Structures are given as C-alpha cells and as structure tokens.
C-alpha cells in the first residue's frame, strides 16, 4: 500500500475531535494533529480549503472529511 498521509485539524475543547483521534488510534492509523485555536493563519487556510468553519477536519491523501464519520475515514484510508 502506498504511504498515506493523514492530518486532523482540531481545537482544544472539541469532543468530536477527540472521537476522530481516538478512532484513528484504535485503527492504528498514524496522523498529525494540527490545533487551529491559536493559529489564525492555519485556520484561514483550512477554511479556504474546506469551506467549513468547524473542526474536526480530517485530510487523508487530499480527501477532506468533516466531522466524525468512521466509514468515510476507513474508505479514504483504504483507497
């Protein structure tokens, strides 16, 4: 399988963000976490890319998944 890159954009007080991170950990999917709370530049770039104001936003090899959707995360990971 080719190398897969996974990034989760989060904020500190976000229970859904924790759900996504816990899912990735349980599936043994390595990921990078980017907290957007104190970084307005990264937040603005995220909004421009996803056209969404909310977190979590998960990027798996260029595919964006908004919120907590295990089936979409697993499908993107296996593509």
C-alpha positions in Angstrom: 0.0 0.0 0.0 1.4 3.5 -0.8 2.2 5.8 2.0 -0.9 7.5 3.3 -0.8 11.0 4.9 -3.4 11.8 7.5 -3.9 15.2 9.2 -6.6 16.1 11.7 -7.3 19.8 12.3 -8.7 20.2 15.8 -9.4 22.7 18.6 -8.9 22.2 22.4 -12.5 21.9 23.6 -13.8 19.7 20.8 -15.2 16.3 21.9 -15.8 15.3 18.3 -12.1 16.0 17.6 -11.3 13.6 20.4 -13.6 11.0 18.8 -11.8 11.2 15.5 -8.3 11.0 17.1 -9.4 8.0 19.2 -10.8 6.3 16.1 -7.5 6.8 14.2 -5.5 5.5 17.2 -7.8 2.4 17.6 -7.4 1.7 13.8 -3.6 2.2 14.1 -3.7 5.0 11.5 -0.8 7.4 12.0 -1.8 11.0 11.9 -0.6 14.5 12.5 -2.7 16.8 14.7 -2.9 20.5 13.9 -4.6 22.6 16.6 -6.1 25.7 15.0 -7.1 27.5 18.2 -4.1 29.9 18.4 -3.1 29.9 14.7 -5.4 32.2 12.6 -3.3 31.7 9.5 -3.7 27.9 9.6 -7.4 28.4 10.4 -7.9 30.7 7.5 -6.1 28.2 5.1 -8.3 25.4 6.5 -11.5 27.4 5.9 -10.3 28.3 2.3 -9.6 24.6 1.5 -12.7 23.1 3.1 -15.2 26.0 3.0 -16.2 25.0 6.5 -15.8 26.8 9.8 -15.9 23.7 12.1 -13.5 21.1 13.3 -12.5 18.4 13.2 -11.5 18.4 9.5 -9.5 15.3 8.5 -7.4 15.1 5.4 -6.4 11.7 4.1 -4.3 11.9 1.0 -6.1 15.1 -0.2 -9.6 13.9 0.6 -11.4 16.0 3.2 -13.7 14.5 5.8 -15.7 16.9 8.1 -16.8 15.7 11.5 -16.9 12.1 12.8 -17.6 9.6 10.0 -15.8 6.4 10.6 -17.0 4.8 7.4 -15.6 7.7 5.3 -12.3 7.7 7.2 -11.8 4.0 6.6 -12.8 4.2 3.0 -10.3 7.1 2.4 -7.6 5.2 4.3 -8.1 2.1 2.1 -8.1 3.9 -1.2 
